[in-house]
Amino acid sequence: ASASVAVERSQPSPAPDASPGESRAGSYFKGITEQALVQDILFVLQGIEGSYILMDPFSEGFRVTDVAGLPRGTRTMVEQVAEVGWLYRRLTECASAPAKDSIIHQSLCSALKEQLTEYFRLLAVLQGQSAAGQLTLRRLLVWVQE
């Protein structure tokens, strides 16, 4: 009986304004905290695998691992955002390709590098908000969609 009391005390009670999967401690669903999921998404947006979102070699895209324990809807939403990370990887490959003699190709690469610089600024802002504890999953998804 005392063991079950200790287990009950170690689990935080849900916050009054939290959604069904969240709590005061920031746990998000059953396998991952919201902050850890946001951090993983920030890694993926830079083309880097996270702890819970890994590169799938067969589809060449990022996939959420089963360990994260996310519901299907959230998993789908995160994987859609992860496509931006896949696109980032492809664009950096293209931008870092050897310059050809074509002026059009050089202009395209230059414009692409400028856009990637703006993208890095956005990621820096998001990382700063995450470090300050102000970036939630919903806010991150809105920022990326804009």
N, C-alpha and C positions, 0 to 999 in steps of 0.2 A: 504493500500500500504506500509506503514512503517513497518507493522508487517512482511510482506513477505521479506522486506529488512533485517530485524533483523535475520530471519531464514536463509537467504542465507549467511549472514556473519558468523553465528555460525557453519556452515558446512565447514570443511577445504577443500581446493581444492586439487585434486590429485597431488601427486608428479610426476615430469616428468618421473622418472624411476620406478614408482609403477605399479603393475599389476592392472587390472580393479577393484578389490575389496579393494585395499589398498590406504592409503593417508598419508600425512606427519605426521598426528597425530597418525598413527599406527592402524587405524580402519581396521578391517578385515571383509569384507562382511558387512552384515547389522546389526548383533546382537552382535558382539564380536570383540574385538581388537585382533590383532595377538599376542601381548604379553600376554593377558589373556588366549588365546587358548594354547599357549606354556606352560604357568604356569599350566593350567589344565592338560595338557598331562604329565608334570613332576610329578604332584600329582598321576595321574593314574598309571604311571610307578612304583610308590611306593605302589600300591594297594589301594590308597586312592581316594575316590570320589572327583571330583572337583565341580566347580559351574555349568559347562556346560556339563560335562561328568560324568554320574551317573551309578551305578551298576544296571543292569536289572535283577530282581530276577527270571524272567522266563527263560532267556537264560544263566544266571549266567555269563554274560559278561558285559563289559562297553558299554554304548550307549550315543551318543551325543544328547542332548535335542534339541527340535525344537526352543527353545529360542535363541540358538546360531546363527541361520540363515545361516548355511553353505550350500553351494551347495552340491548336491549328491556326486560328485567325491571327494571333500575334506572331507565330512562326512565319506565316505567309507574308505579313507586313514587314517583318525584319528582313526576310530574304529579298523582298522587293527593293528595300533600301540598300541592301548589300549589292544589288546590281550596279549601283553607283560606284562602289569599290571596284567591281569587275571592269566597268567602263573606264575608271581612272587608270587601272593597270594597262589596259589596251591603249589609251591615249598617251600615256608616258612612253610606252614602247614605240609608238608612232613618232612622237616628238623627239625621241632620242635616236631615231634611225639616222644613219649617215645622210648628210645633205646631198641632194642630187643637184644636177646642173640647172634644173628647171627653176625659174624665178617663182612660178606659181607654187611649187612644192616648198620652197624656202619661205614664202609669204605665209602659207598655210601653217607650217611648223612654228613660225614666229607668233602668229595669232593664237595658236594652240597653247604655246608656252605662256602667253599673257593670261589666257583664261585659266590655266592651271595655277598661276600665281594668285589670282582672285579666289580660286577654290581653296588654296592653302590659307588665305586670310580668313575665310569662313571657318575652316577647320580649327584655326587658332582661337577664334572667338568661341566656338563650341567647346573646345578643350578647356578654355578659361572658365566658362560657365559650369562645366562638369566638375572642375577642381574646386569651385566655390560651392558646389552642391546645389546649383540652381538649374541644372539641366535634367529634365525628366524625359522619359521615353517619348511622350506626346510632343513635347517642345522640340526634341531632336527631329522627329518625323516631320513636323511642320517646317522647320528650318531647311531640311533637305528637299522637301517638296517645292519650296519657293526657289 
